């Protein structure tokens, strides 16, 4: 199990097509802050029907989109 699996399951349960989560919201889901390793794990989101879009360090949020 990936350390980011709780986030991917959260996306799947949410079900929206496109949305943003703040870094703080992601921390609430995971129990830890995302770091540079997130870039290596983001491809796992596809297994749960989502892709990771824009990661904004300035605005502190990540955009997720449902795969079609």
Jmol script that loads the backbone (N, CA, C; Angstrom):
load data "model"
ATOM      1  N   UNK A   1       0.842  -1.191   0.000  1.00  0.00           N
ATOM      2  CA  UNK A   1       0.000   0.000   0.000  1.00  0.00           C
ATOM      3  C   UNK A   1       0.882   1.248   0.000  1.00  0.00           C
ATOM      4  N   UNK A   2       0.560   2.166  -0.870  1.00  0.00           N
ATOM      5  CA  UNK A   2       1.282   3.430  -0.972  1.00  0.00           C
ATOM      6  C   UNK A   2       0.913   4.355   0.184  1.00  0.00           C
ATOM      7  N   UNK A   3       1.844   5.195   0.583  1.00  0.00           N
ATOM      8  CA  UNK A   3       1.542   6.142   1.664  1.00  0.00           C
ATOM      9  C   UNK A   3       0.503   7.166   1.214  1.00  0.00           C
ATOM     10  N   UNK A   4       0.290   7.307  -0.087  1.00  0.00           N
ATOM     11  CA  UNK A   4      -0.704   8.243  -0.602  1.00  0.00           C
ATOM     12  C   UNK A   4      -2.054   7.590  -0.919  1.00  0.00           C
ATOM     13  N   UNK A   5      -2.173   6.301  -0.691  1.00  0.00           N
ATOM     14  CA  UNK A   5      -3.430   5.613  -1.005  1.00  0.00           C
ATOM     15  C   UNK A   5      -4.647   6.229  -0.317  1.00  0.00           C
ATOM     16  N   UNK A   6      -4.553   6.674   0.939  1.00  0.00           N
ATOM     17  CA  UNK A   6      -5.731   7.324   1.542  1.00  0.00           C
ATOM     18  C   UNK A   6      -6.196   8.556   0.751  1.00  0.00           C
ATOM     19  N   UNK A   7      -5.276   9.281   0.158  1.00  0.00           N
ATOM     20  CA  UNK A   7      -5.644  10.433  -0.667  1.00  0.00           C
ATOM     21  C   UNK A   7      -6.344   9.974  -1.930  1.00  0.00           C
ATOM     22  N   UNK A   8      -5.815   8.953  -2.590  1.00  0.00           N
ATOM     23  CA  UNK A   8      -6.436   8.462  -3.821  1.00  0.00           C
ATOM     24  C   UNK A   8      -7.841   7.937  -3.536  1.00  0.00           C
ATOM     25  N   UNK A   9      -8.025   7.255  -2.431  1.00  0.00           N
ATOM     26  CA  UNK A   9      -9.360   6.758  -2.068  1.00  0.00           C
ATOM     27  C   UNK A   9     -10.304   7.917  -1.754  1.00  0.00           C
ATOM     28  N   UNK A  10      -9.761   8.972  -1.158  1.00  0.00           N
ATOM     29  CA  UNK A  10     -10.553  10.171  -0.872  1.00  0.00           C
ATOM     30  C   UNK A  10     -11.041  10.801  -2.179  1.00  0.00           C
ATOM     31  N   UNK A  11     -10.174  10.886  -3.178  1.00  0.00           N
ATOM     32  CA  UNK A  11     -10.565  11.429  -4.478  1.00  0.00           C
ATOM     33  C   UNK A  11     -11.676  10.584  -5.086  1.00  0.00           C
ATOM     34  N   UNK A  12     -11.488   9.296  -5.042  1.00  0.00           N
ATOM     35  CA  UNK A  12     -12.452   8.360  -5.617  1.00  0.00           C
ATOM     36  C   UNK A  12     -13.818   8.498  -4.944  1.00  0.00           C
ATOM     37  N   UNK A  13     -13.824   8.631  -3.632  1.00  0.00           N
ATOM     38  CA  UNK A  13     -15.078   8.770  -2.892  1.00  0.00           C
ATOM     39  C   UNK A  13     -15.741  10.123  -3.171  1.00  0.00           C
ATOM     40  N   UNK A  14     -14.930  11.142  -3.413  1.00  0.00           N
ATOM     41  CA  UNK A  14     -15.456  12.479  -3.693  1.00  0.00           C
ATOM     42  C   UNK A  14     -16.249  12.486  -4.993  1.00  0.00           C
ATOM     43  N   UNK A  15     -15.654  11.950  -6.052  1.00  0.00           N
ATOM     44  CA  UNK A  15     -16.357  11.758  -7.310  1.00  0.00           C
ATOM     45  C   UNK A  15     -16.503  12.964  -8.223  1.00  0.00           C
ATOM     46  N   UNK A  16     -16.071  14.144  -7.803  1.00  0.00           N
ATOM     47  CA  UNK A  16     -16.190  15.322  -8.680  1.00  0.00           C
ATOM     48  C   UNK A  16     -15.270  15.164  -9.892  1.00  0.00           C
ATOM     49  N   UNK A  17     -15.608  15.864 -10.976  1.00  0.00           N
ATOM     50  CA  UNK A  17     -14.810  15.772 -12.200  1.00  0.00           C
ATOM     51  C   UNK A  17     -13.466  16.469 -12.077  1.00  0.00           C
ATOM     52  N   UNK A  18     -13.479  17.720 -11.667  1.00  0.00           N
ATOM     53  CA  UNK A  18     -12.254  18.494 -11.498  1.00  0.00           C
ATOM     54  C   UNK A  18     -12.391  19.332 -10.237  1.00  0.00           C
ATOM     55  N   UNK A  19     -11.369  19.307  -9.407  1.00  0.00           N
ATOM     56  CA  UNK A  19     -11.414  20.104  -8.185  1.00  0.00           C
ATOM     57  C   UNK A  19     -10.023  20.298  -7.632  1.00  0.00           C
ATOM     58  N   UNK A  20      -9.923  21.203  -6.670  1.00  0.00           N
ATOM     59  CA  UNK A  20      -8.650  21.499  -6.024  1.00  0.00           C
ATOM     60  C   UNK A  20      -8.745  21.147  -4.549  1.00  0.00           C
ATOM     61  N   UNK A  21      -7.643  20.669  -4.031  1.00  0.00           N
ATOM     62  CA  UNK A  21      -7.492  20.486  -2.599  1.00  0.00           C
ATOM     63  C   UNK A  21      -6.283  21.306  -2.165  1.00  0.00           C
ATOM     64  N   UNK A  22      -6.421  21.994  -1.056  1.00  0.00           N
ATOM     65  CA  UNK A  22      -5.275  22.742  -0.544  1.00  0.00           C
ATOM     66  C   UNK A  22      -4.296  21.766   0.090  1.00  0.00           C
ATOM     67  N   UNK A  23      -3.069  22.223   0.256  1.00  0.00           N
ATOM     68  CA  UNK A  23      -2.077  21.385   0.931  1.00  0.00           C
ATOM     69  C   UNK A  23      -2.576  21.015   2.329  1.00  0.00           C
ATOM     70  N   UNK A  24      -3.271  21.940   2.985  1.00  0.00           N
ATOM     71  CA  UNK A  24      -3.792  21.681   4.337  1.00  0.00           C
ATOM     72  C   UNK A  24      -4.868  20.594   4.308  1.00  0.00           C
ATOM     73  N   UNK A  25      -5.758  20.635   3.314  1.00  0.00           N
ATOM     74  CA  UNK A  25      -6.793  19.600   3.185  1.00  0.00           C
ATOM     75  C   UNK A  25      -6.156  18.237   2.918  1.00  0.00           C
ATOM     76  N   UNK A  26      -5.127  18.217   2.100  1.00  0.00           N
ATOM     77  CA  UNK A  26      -4.424  16.966   1.820  1.00  0.00           C
ATOM     78  C   UNK A  26      -3.765  16.444   3.093  1.00  0.00           C
ATOM     79  N   UNK A  27      -3.183  17.340   3.867  1.00  0.00           N
ATOM     80  CA  UNK A  27      -2.569  16.943   5.139  1.00  0.00           C
ATOM     81  C   UNK A  27      -3.619  16.340   6.072  1.00  0.00           C
ATOM     82  N   UNK A  28      -4.818  16.919   6.088  1.00  0.00           N
ATOM     83  CA  UNK A  28      -5.894  16.391   6.927  1.00  0.00           C
ATOM     84  C   UNK A  28      -6.275  14.964   6.520  1.00  0.00           C
ATOM     85  N   UNK A  29      -6.271  14.694   5.226  1.00  0.00           N
ATOM     86  CA  UNK A  29      -6.615  13.353   4.726  1.00  0.00           C
ATOM     87  C   UNK A  29      -5.504  12.356   5.038  1.00  0.00           C
ATOM     88  N   UNK A  30      -4.268  12.772   4.807  1.00  0.00           N
ATOM     89  CA  UNK A  30      -3.130  11.854   4.927  1.00  0.00           C
ATOM     90  C   UNK A  30      -2.550  11.746   6.335  1.00  0.00           C
ATOM     91  N   UNK A  31      -2.630  12.836   7.086  1.00  0.00           N
ATOM     92  CA  UNK A  31      -1.988  12.851   8.394  1.00  0.00           C
ATOM     93  C   UNK A  31      -0.556  13.342   8.339  1.00  0.00           C
ATOM     94  N   UNK A  32      -0.106  13.753   7.144  1.00  0.00           N
ATOM     95  CA  UNK A  32       1.235  14.324   6.971  1.00  0.00           C
ATOM     96  C   UNK A  32       1.203  15.249   5.766  1.00  0.00           C
ATOM     97  N   UNK A  33       2.191  16.150   5.708  1.00  0.00           N
ATOM     98  CA  UNK A  33       2.273  17.092   4.598  1.00  0.00           C
ATOM     99  C   UNK A  33       2.879  16.421   3.372  1.00  0.00           C
ATOM    100  N   UNK A  34       2.402  16.831   2.193  1.00  0.00           N
ATOM    101  CA  UNK A  34       3.027  16.311   0.981  1.00  0.00           C
ATOM    102  C   UNK A  34       4.404  16.960   0.821  1.00  0.00           C
ATOM    103  N   UNK A  35       5.304  16.236   0.186  1.00  0.00           N
ATOM    104  CA  UNK A  35       6.648  16.747  -0.059  1.00  0.00           C
ATOM    105  C   UNK A  35       7.037  16.409  -1.500  1.00  0.00           C
ATOM    106  N   UNK A  36       8.297  16.583  -1.830  1.00  0.00           N
ATOM    107  CA  UNK A  36       8.737  16.342  -3.207  1.00  0.00           C
ATOM    108  C   UNK A  36       8.483  14.909  -3.681  1.00  0.00           C
ATOM    109  N   UNK A  37       8.368  13.957  -2.763  1.00  0.00           N
ATOM    110  CA  UNK A  37       8.100  12.567  -3.163  1.00  0.00           C
ATOM    111  C   UNK A  37       6.717  12.418  -3.796  1.00  0.00           C
ATOM    112  N   UNK A  38       5.831  13.383  -3.539  1.00  0.00           N
ATOM    113  CA  UNK A  38       4.491  13.350  -4.133  1.00  0.00           C
ATOM    114  C   UNK A  38       4.581  13.254  -5.659  1.00  0.00           C
ATOM    115  N   UNK A  39       5.595  13.879  -6.238  1.00  0.00           N
ATOM    116  CA  UNK A  39       5.765  13.849  -7.691  1.00  0.00           C
ATOM    117  C   UNK A  39       5.989  12.431  -8.202  1.00  0.00           C
ATOM    118  N   UNK A  40       6.641  11.601  -7.397  1.00  0.00           N
ATOM    119  CA  UNK A  40       6.878  10.209  -7.785  1.00  0.00           C
ATOM    120  C   UNK A  40       5.633   9.350  -7.637  1.00  0.00           C
ATOM    121  N   UNK A  41       4.753   9.731  -6.739  1.00  0.00           N
ATOM    122  CA  UNK A  41       3.561   8.927  -6.441  1.00  0.00           C
ATOM    123  C   UNK A  41       2.318   9.354  -7.203  1.00  0.00           C
ATOM    124  N   UNK A  42       2.335  10.551  -7.795  1.00  0.00           N
ATOM    125  CA  UNK A  42       1.108  11.092  -8.377  1.00  0.00           C
ATOM    126  C   UNK A  42       0.521  10.220  -9.486  1.00  0.00           C
ATOM    127  N   UNK A  43       1.353   9.434 -10.155  1.00  0.00           N
ATOM    128  CA  UNK A  43       0.839   8.558 -11.217  1.00  0.00           C
ATOM    129  C   UNK A  43      -0.095   7.476 -10.664  1.00  0.00           C
ATOM    130  N   UNK A  44       0.012   7.174  -9.375  1.00  0.00           N
ATOM    131  CA  UNK A  44      -0.856   6.165  -8.755  1.00  0.00           C
ATOM    132  C   UNK A  44      -2.321   6.584  -8.766  1.00  0.00           C
ATOM    133  N   UNK A  45      -2.590   7.880  -8.851  1.00  0.00           N
ATOM    134  CA  UNK A  45      -3.968   8.377  -8.828  1.00  0.00           C
ATOM    135  C   UNK A  45      -4.793   7.763  -9.958  1.00  0.00           C
ATOM    136  N   UNK A  46      -4.146   7.440 -11.069  1.00  0.00           N
ATOM    137  CA  UNK A  46      -4.857   6.872 -12.220  1.00  0.00           C
ATOM    138  C   UNK A  46      -5.524   5.544 -11.875  1.00  0.00           C
ATOM    139  N   UNK A  47      -4.944   4.789 -10.968  1.00  0.00           N
ATOM    140  CA  UNK A  47      -5.537   3.515 -10.550  1.00  0.00           C
ATOM    141  C   UNK A  47      -6.873   3.730  -9.850  1.00  0.00           C
ATOM    142  N   UNK A  48      -7.115   4.961  -9.392  1.00  0.00           N
ATOM    143  CA  UNK A  48      -8.340   5.295  -8.683  1.00  0.00           C
ATOM    144  C   UNK A  48      -9.227   6.232  -9.505  1.00  0.00           C
ATOM    145  N   UNK A  49      -8.885   6.384 -10.787  1.00  0.00           N
ATOM    146  CA  UNK A  49      -9.725   7.142 -11.703  1.00  0.00           C
ATOM    147  C   UNK A  49      -9.430   8.624 -11.793  1.00  0.00           C
ATOM    148  N   UNK A  50      -8.294   9.066 -11.290  1.00  0.00           N
ATOM    149  CA  UNK A  50      -7.956  10.499 -11.308  1.00  0.00           C
ATOM    150  C   UNK A  50      -6.550  10.737 -11.819  1.00  0.00           C
ATOM    151  N   UNK A  51      -6.316  11.965 -12.237  1.00  0.00           N
ATOM    152  CA  UNK A  51      -4.968  12.391 -12.565  1.00  0.00           C
ATOM    153  C   UNK A  51      -4.663  13.645 -11.768  1.00  0.00           C
ATOM    154  N   UNK A  52      -3.408  13.803 -11.437  1.00  0.00           N
ATOM    155  CA  UNK A  52      -2.955  14.993 -10.733  1.00  0.00           C
ATOM    156  C   UNK A  52      -2.619  16.030 -11.790  1.00  0.00           C
ATOM    157  N   UNK A  53      -3.239  17.192 -11.665  1.00  0.00           N
ATOM    158  CA  UNK A  53      -2.977  18.282 -12.602  1.00  0.00           C
ATOM    159  C   UNK A  53      -1.955  19.240 -12.019  1.00  0.00           C
ATOM    160  N   UNK A  54      -2.307  20.496 -12.023  1.00  0.00           N
ATOM    161  CA  UNK A  54      -1.398  21.542 -11.568  1.00  0.00           C
ATOM    162  C   UNK A  54      -1.144  21.451 -10.067  1.00  0.00           C
ATOM    163  N   UNK A  55       0.113  21.571  -9.708  1.00  0.00           N
ATOM    164  CA  UNK A  55       0.529  21.648  -8.312  1.00  0.00           C
ATOM    165  C   UNK A  55       1.058  23.067  -8.107  1.00  0.00           C
ATOM    166  N   UNK A  56       0.321  23.885  -7.382  1.00  0.00           N
ATOM    167  CA  UNK A  56       0.713  25.276  -7.189  1.00  0.00           C
ATOM    168  C   UNK A  56       1.369  25.467  -5.829  1.00  0.00           C
ATOM    169  N   UNK A  57       2.673  25.687  -5.853  1.00  0.00           N
ATOM    170  CA  UNK A  57       3.387  25.952  -4.606  1.00  0.00           C
ATOM    171  C   UNK A  57       3.027  27.333  -4.064  1.00  0.00           C
ATOM    172  N   UNK A  58       2.806  28.275  -4.966  1.00  0.00           N
ATOM    173  CA  UNK A  58       2.463  29.634  -4.564  1.00  0.00           C
ATOM    174  C   UNK A  58       1.104  29.680  -3.870  1.00  0.00           C
ATOM    175  N   UNK A  59       0.101  29.035  -4.487  1.00  0.00           N
ATOM    176  CA  UNK A  59      -1.258  29.057  -3.936  1.00  0.00           C
ATOM    177  C   UNK A  59      -1.532  27.886  -3.000  1.00  0.00           C
ATOM    178  N   UNK A  60      -0.568  26.983  -2.883  1.00  0.00           N
ATOM    179  CA  UNK A  60      -0.655  25.854  -1.956  1.00  0.00           C
ATOM    180  C   UNK A  60      -1.882  24.969  -2.211  1.00  0.00           C
ATOM    181  N   UNK A  61      -2.054  24.550  -3.474  1.00  0.00           N
ATOM    182  CA  UNK A  61      -3.135  23.622  -3.784  1.00  0.00           C
ATOM    183  C   UNK A  61      -2.731  22.705  -4.937  1.00  0.00           C
ATOM    184  N   UNK A  62      -3.483  21.617  -5.065  1.00  0.00           N
ATOM    185  CA  UNK A  62      -3.275  20.648  -6.136  1.00  0.00           C
ATOM    186  C   UNK A  62      -4.613  20.477  -6.858  1.00  0.00           C
ATOM    187  N   UNK A  63      -4.573  20.452  -8.180  1.00  0.00           N
ATOM    188  CA  UNK A  63      -5.781  20.238  -8.977  1.00  0.00           C
ATOM    189  C   UNK A  63      -5.828  18.775  -9.394  1.00  0.00           C
ATOM    190  N   UNK A  64      -6.998  18.182  -9.248  1.00  0.00           N
ATOM    191  CA  UNK A  64      -7.225  16.790  -9.622  1.00  0.00           C
ATOM    192  C   UNK A  64      -8.344  16.742 -10.662  1.00  0.00           C
ATOM    193  N   UNK A  65      -8.218  15.830 -11.638  1.00  0.00           N
ATOM    194  CA  UNK A  65      -9.238  15.660 -12.673  1.00  0.00           C
ATOM    195  C   UNK A  65      -9.572  14.194 -12.814  1.00  0.00           C
ATOM    196  N   UNK A  66     -10.864  13.938 -12.974  1.00  0.00           N
ATOM    197  CA  UNK A  66     -11.333  12.566 -13.165  1.00  0.00           C
ATOM    198  C   UNK A  66     -10.963  12.112 -14.566  1.00  0.00           C
ATOM    199  N   UNK A  67     -10.452  10.903 -14.689  1.00  0.00           N
ATOM    200  CA  UNK A  67     -10.142  10.334 -16.000  1.00  0.00           C
ATOM    201  C   UNK A  67     -11.426   9.877 -16.680  1.00  0.00           C
ATOM    202  N   UNK A  68     -11.452  10.019 -17.982  1.00  0.00           N
ATOM    203  CA  UNK A  68     -12.659   9.618 -18.730  1.00  0.00           C
ATOM    204  C   UNK A  68     -12.477   8.292 -19.387  1.00  0.00           C
TER     205      UNK A  68
END
end "model"
wireframe off; spacefill off
backbone 0.3
color backbone group
